[in-house]
Amino acid sequence: MPAFDLPMRELERYRPEVQEPPDFDGFWRDTLKEAAQTDVLVSVRTAENGLRLTRTWDVTFRGFAGDPVRAWYSRPAGVGESLPAVVEYAGYGRGRGLPHERLTWVNAGYAHLLMDNRGQGDQYGNGGATPDPHASAPGGPGPAARGLLDPRDYHYRRLITDAVRAVAAVRALPGVDASRVAAVGNSQGGGLALAVAGLVPDLAAALVTAPFLCGIRRALDLTDASPYGEISAYLSVHRGAQEAAYRTLAYMEGVSFARRAAAPAHFGVGLRDTVCPPSGVYAAFNRYGELTGVNPRKEIHAYPYNGHEGGDAVQVRRQLDWLGGVLEPGSASSPPE
């Protein structure tokens, strides 16, 4: 696929206006306040991972509406001091998989929490373990269209709330320096990490690659690839539902979250990405932090000949180097037994 979005010189200064609902902040404040009514941790149990150098725990925490959400918590074996933590969010259709799968961040010396995606896990990878008990509202069969007609019923209201609660969960675990927590993700996971950056004011860092739900209206005009294609497919059948869908999606817009974010941020984008078009990524990057008044540290790496895979392992190495320069060593504590 050749480059199909805006030229690079236009992407670098692309700052579109976004149609924010007047109650955007109130909507998320009330949603998160309701979710925070109960203690975040439900259980922390040792998990066998078959590895000598990594210890893993099977964590259950309370997400949206107090629903149980599963996660893997891992840290380097034999390390007792408090560690900075990376909360990682998985891509669309994936679950948390198996405990030995994602080892990059723990091998770099971080505590690592990998959140399961509620109601997902059946399209790629090795499955998930978190159902979505609220998935009966009108909408398409895929997560991107579930509950699309009302922001209160939409799948991503629940998933974004889970993502915010995952930060609270990792901060409640022994062996974590709660002041040094980073949010990390690619694709859907990148969209979740960006939302967390906009909703958690004291996040230490955000690492966002090819984020979903950025520049949503333009993306729906540019691509029929899933997940956006699932929204288009739903609207192709429900021809009168467009305005209701747009209203719902405005509450999930990554550019709006980016405007409210203050944490240092590292972005990545493939300029031939037809899944999450580059203009949405640059819209979020260029407007990142503009409502905070703090001019947060940020950088973006573009890969002109790559699609949704972006910089792949090259980007991960850049993330490792960058995050190591952002987070400083902390104080001692003890990991869970």
C-alpha positions as CSV (number, residue, x, y, z in Angstrom):
1,M,0.0,0.0,0.0
2,P,1.6,3.3,-1.0
3,A,1.4,6.4,1.2
4,F,-2.3,7.4,1.2
5,D,-2.8,10.1,3.8
6,L,-1.5,13.7,4.0
7,P,2.1,14.5,2.9
8,M,4.7,14.6,5.6
9,R,5.0,18.4,5.6
10,E,1.3,18.7,6.2
11,L,1.2,16.0,8.9
12,E,3.9,17.8,10.9
13,R,1.6,20.8,11.3
14,Y,-1.8,19.1,11.2
15,R,-3.9,20.4,14.1
16,P,-7.5,19.8,13.2
17,E,-10.4,21.0,15.3
18,V,-12.2,18.2,17.1
19,Q,-15.9,18.3,18.0
20,E,-15.8,17.8,21.7
21,P,-19.1,17.3,23.6
22,P,-19.6,20.1,26.1
23,D,-19.8,17.6,28.9
24,F,-16.7,15.6,27.8
25,D,-14.8,16.3,31.1
26,G,-17.9,15.7,33.2
27,F,-18.7,12.5,31.4
28,W,-15.3,11.0,32.2
29,R,-15.2,12.5,35.7
30,D,-18.5,10.8,36.6
31,T,-17.6,7.5,34.9
32,L,-14.3,7.3,36.8
33,K,-15.7,8.4,40.1
34,E,-18.3,5.6,40.0
35,A,-15.6,3.1,39.1
36,A,-13.5,4.2,42.1
37,Q,-16.2,3.6,44.7
38,T,-14.6,0.2,45.6
39,D,-11.1,-1.0,46.4
40,V,-9.3,-1.7,43.2
41,L,-7.6,-5.1,44.0
42,V,-9.6,-8.3,44.2
43,S,-6.8,-10.9,44.2
44,V,-3.1,-11.4,43.6
45,R,-2.1,-15.0,43.1
46,T,1.3,-16.5,42.1
47,A,1.2,-17.8,38.5
48,E,3.5,-20.5,37.0
49,N,5.2,-19.1,33.9
50,G,8.0,-21.7,33.3
51,L,10.7,-19.0,33.6
52,R,13.6,-18.7,36.0
53,L,14.3,-15.0,35.7
54,T,10.7,-13.6,35.9
55,R,8.1,-14.0,38.6
56,T,4.4,-13.6,37.6
57,W,1.2,-13.1,39.5
58,D,-2.4,-13.5,38.2
59,V,-4.1,-10.2,39.2
60,T,-7.8,-9.5,39.3
61,F,-8.8,-5.8,39.8
62,R,-12.1,-4.0,39.6
63,G,-12.7,-2.0,36.4
64,F,-15.8,-0.4,35.0
65,A,-18.8,-0.8,37.3
66,G,-16.7,-2.9,39.7
67,D,-16.4,-5.7,37.1
68,P,-13.5,-8.1,37.6
69,V,-10.6,-7.5,35.1
70,R,-7.7,-9.9,34.8
71,A,-4.1,-9.0,34.3
72,W,-0.6,-10.5,34.4
73,Y,1.8,-8.8,36.8
74,S,5.5,-9.6,36.3
75,R,8.8,-8.5,37.7
76,P,12.4,-9.6,37.6
77,A,13.0,-12.6,39.9
78,G,15.1,-11.9,43.0
79,V,14.7,-8.1,42.9
80,G,13.2,-6.8,46.1
81,E,13.4,-3.1,45.7
82,S,10.6,-0.9,44.5
83,L,10.5,-0.6,40.7
84,P,8.9,1.8,38.2
85,A,6.0,0.1,36.5
86,V,4.9,-0.2,32.9
87,V,1.1,-0.8,32.4
88,E,0.6,-2.3,28.9
89,Y,-2.6,-2.5,26.9
90,A,-3.1,-5.1,24.2
91,G,-4.3,-4.6,20.7
92,Y,-7.8,-5.0,19.2
93,G,-9.2,-8.5,19.4
94,R,-6.4,-9.7,21.7
95,G,-6.5,-10.8,25.3
96,R,-3.7,-11.0,27.9
97,G,-2.5,-14.3,26.5
98,L,-0.1,-16.4,28.4
99,P,2.2,-15.2,31.2
100,H,5.4,-15.9,29.4
101,E,4.5,-14.0,26.2
102,R,5.4,-10.3,26.8
103,L,8.8,-10.0,28.5
104,T,10.4,-6.9,27.0
105,W,9.5,-4.5,29.8
106,V,10.2,-6.9,32.7
107,N,13.6,-7.8,31.1
108,A,14.4,-4.1,31.0
109,G,14.0,-4.1,34.8
110,Y,10.4,-2.7,35.2
111,A,7.4,-4.1,37.0
112,H,4.9,-4.9,34.3
113,L,1.2,-5.2,34.3
114,L,-0.5,-6.5,31.2
115,M,-4.3,-5.8,31.2
116,D,-6.7,-8.1,29.7
117,N,-9.3,-6.7,27.2
118,R,-12.8,-7.3,28.4
119,G,-15.0,-9.1,25.9
120,Q,-12.1,-9.5,23.5
121,G,-9.3,-12.1,23.1
122,D,-10.9,-14.3,20.4
123,Q,-9.3,-12.9,17.2
124,Y,-5.5,-13.0,17.7
125,G,-2.9,-14.3,20.1
126,N,-3.6,-16.8,22.9
127,G,-6.9,-15.7,24.4
128,G,-8.2,-13.7,27.3
129,A,-10.1,-14.3,30.6
130,T,-12.3,-11.2,31.1
131,P,-15.9,-11.2,29.9
132,D,-17.9,-8.0,29.3
133,P,-21.2,-8.4,31.1
134,H,-22.5,-5.1,29.6
135,A,-22.3,-6.0,26.0
136,S,-26.0,-6.3,25.2
137,A,-26.7,-2.7,24.0
138,P,-27.6,-2.2,20.2
139,G,-24.5,-2.3,18.0
140,G,-22.5,-4.6,15.8
141,P,-20.9,-7.9,16.8
142,G,-17.3,-6.5,17.1
143,P,-16.1,-4.4,20.0
144,A,-15.8,-1.3,17.9
145,A,-19.5,-1.2,17.3
146,R,-20.9,-2.6,20.6
147,G,-23.2,0.0,22.2
148,L,-22.3,2.5,19.5
149,L,-25.6,4.5,19.7
150,D,-25.0,5.8,23.2
151,P,-21.8,6.8,24.9
152,R,-23.0,5.3,28.2
153,D,-23.4,1.9,26.6
154,Y,-20.3,2.0,24.3
155,H,-17.6,-0.7,24.7
156,Y,-14.8,1.8,24.9
157,R,-16.3,3.6,27.8
158,R,-15.8,0.4,29.7
159,L,-12.5,-0.5,28.3
160,I,-11.0,3.0,28.9
161,T,-12.3,2.9,32.4
162,D,-10.6,-0.5,32.9
163,A,-7.4,1.0,31.5
164,V,-7.4,3.9,34.1
165,R,-8.2,1.4,36.9
166,A,-5.2,-0.7,35.8
167,V,-3.0,2.2,36.8
168,A,-4.6,2.3,40.2
169,A,-4.2,-1.5,40.4
170,V,-0.5,-1.5,39.7
171,R,0.0,1.3,42.2
172,A,-1.6,-0.8,44.9
173,L,0.8,-3.7,44.4
174,P,3.8,-4.0,46.7
175,G,7.1,-3.6,44.9
176,V,5.9,-0.7,42.7
177,D,7.0,2.9,42.9
178,A,3.5,4.5,42.5
179,S,5.1,7.8,41.4
180,R,6.8,6.2,38.3
181,V,4.1,4.5,36.3
182,A,4.1,4.5,32.5
183,A,1.2,3.6,30.1
184,V,2.2,1.7,26.9
185,G,0.4,0.3,23.9
186,N,0.2,-0.2,20.2
187,S,-3.0,0.2,18.0
188,Q,-6.0,-0.2,20.3
189,G,-3.5,-0.4,23.2
190,G,-2.0,2.9,22.0
191,G,-5.4,4.5,22.0
192,L,-5.9,3.2,25.6
193,A,-2.5,4.5,26.7
194,L,-3.3,7.9,25.2
195,A,-6.7,8.0,27.0
196,V,-5.0,7.1,30.3
197,A,-2.5,10.0,29.7
198,G,-5.5,12.3,29.4
199,L,-7.4,11.0,32.4
200,V,-4.6,10.3,34.9
201,P,-3.0,13.6,35.7
202,D,0.1,12.2,37.5
203,L,1.1,9.5,35.0
204,A,4.9,9.4,34.6
205,A,5.0,8.7,30.9
206,A,3.0,7.5,27.9
207,L,4.3,5.5,25.0
208,V,1.9,5.4,22.1
209,T,2.3,3.7,18.7
210,A,-0.3,3.7,15.9
211,P,-3.1,4.6,18.3
212,F,-6.7,3.7,17.4
213,L,-9.5,6.2,18.0
214,C,-7.5,9.3,16.9
215,G,-9.0,11.5,14.3
216,I,-12.0,9.2,14.2
217,R,-14.2,11.0,11.6
218,R,-11.4,11.3,9.1
219,A,-10.3,7.7,9.7
220,L,-13.8,6.5,8.8
221,D,-13.5,8.4,5.5
222,L,-10.1,7.0,4.7
223,T,-10.2,3.3,5.6
224,D,-12.5,0.3,5.7
225,A,-10.0,-1.8,7.5
226,S,-11.0,-3.2,10.9
227,P,-11.7,-1.8,13.5
228,Y,-12.9,1.3,11.7
229,G,-14.5,-0.9,9.1
230,E,-16.7,-2.5,11.7
231,I,-18.2,0.9,12.5
232,S,-18.7,1.7,8.8
233,A,-20.3,-1.7,8.2
234,Y,-22.7,-1.1,11.1
235,L,-23.6,2.3,9.7
236,S,-24.1,0.9,6.2
237,V,-27.0,-1.2,7.6
238,H,-28.3,1.3,10.1
239,R,-28.4,4.3,7.8
240,G,-30.0,6.7,10.2
241,A,-27.6,6.0,13.0
242,Q,-24.7,8.2,11.8
243,E,-25.2,11.2,14.1
244,A,-25.8,9.1,17.2
245,A,-22.6,7.1,16.4
246,Y,-20.6,10.3,15.9
247,R,-21.8,11.7,19.2
248,T,-20.7,8.5,21.0
249,L,-17.3,8.4,19.3
250,A,-16.7,12.1,20.2
251,Y,-16.4,11.0,23.9
252,M,-13.7,8.5,22.9
253,E,-11.7,10.8,20.6
254,G,-7.9,10.3,21.2
255,V,-7.1,13.9,20.2
256,S,-9.4,15.2,23.0
257,F,-7.5,13.0,25.5
258,A,-4.2,14.1,24.1
259,R,-5.1,17.8,24.6
260,R,-5.5,17.0,28.4
261,A,-2.3,15.0,28.8
262,A,0.7,16.3,30.8
263,A,3.0,13.2,31.0
264,P,6.1,13.0,28.8
265,A,5.0,11.2,25.6
266,H,6.7,9.0,22.9
267,F,4.8,8.4,19.7
268,G,5.4,6.1,16.7
269,V,3.6,6.0,13.3
270,G,3.9,4.1,10.0
271,L,3.0,6.5,7.2
272,R,1.4,3.7,5.1
273,D,-0.8,2.6,8.0
274,T,-4.3,2.0,6.6
275,V,-5.6,0.6,9.9
276,C,-5.0,3.7,12.0
277,P,-4.3,6.5,9.5
278,P,-1.2,8.7,10.2
279,S,-3.2,12.0,10.2
280,G,-5.0,10.8,13.4
281,V,-1.7,10.1,15.1
282,Y,-0.2,13.5,14.2
283,A,-3.4,15.2,15.2
284,A,-3.0,13.7,18.7
285,F,0.7,14.4,18.8
286,N,0.5,18.0,17.6
287,R,-2.2,18.9,20.1
288,Y,-0.8,16.8,22.9
289,G,-0.8,18.8,26.2
290,E,-2.2,22.0,24.8
291,L,-4.8,22.4,27.6
292,T,-2.4,21.7,30.5
293,G,-0.2,24.7,30.3
294,V,2.9,22.6,31.0
295,N,4.4,22.0,27.5
296,P,5.1,18.3,28.1
297,R,8.1,16.6,26.7
298,K,7.2,14.7,23.6
299,E,8.7,13.2,20.4
300,I,7.4,11.2,17.5
301,H,9.1,8.7,15.1
302,A,7.7,8.2,11.7
303,Y,8.4,5.2,9.4
304,P,7.7,6.2,5.8
305,Y,7.6,2.7,4.3
306,N,5.8,0.9,7.1
307,G,2.1,0.3,7.7
308,H,0.4,-0.7,10.9
309,E,3.5,-2.5,12.2
310,G,5.3,0.9,12.3
311,G,8.8,0.6,13.5
312,D,8.3,-2.8,15.1
313,A,11.4,-3.8,17.1
314,V,13.2,-0.6,16.1
315,Q,10.5,1.4,17.7
316,V,10.6,-0.8,20.8
317,R,14.3,-0.1,21.2
318,R,13.6,3.6,20.9
319,Q,11.0,3.3,23.5
320,L,13.3,1.5,25.9
321,D,16.0,4.1,25.5
322,W,13.5,7.0,25.9
323,L,11.7,5.6,28.9
324,G,15.0,4.8,30.7
325,G,15.8,8.5,30.3
326,V,12.5,9.6,31.8
327,L,12.2,7.4,34.8
328,E,14.7,7.6,37.6
329,P,15.6,5.0,40.3
330,G,13.3,4.9,43.3
331,S,13.1,3.6,46.9
332,A,13.0,0.1,48.3
333,S,10.0,-2.1,49.0
334,S,9.0,-5.7,48.7
335,P,7.1,-7.6,46.0
336,P,4.0,-9.6,46.8
337,E,4.4,-13.2,48.0
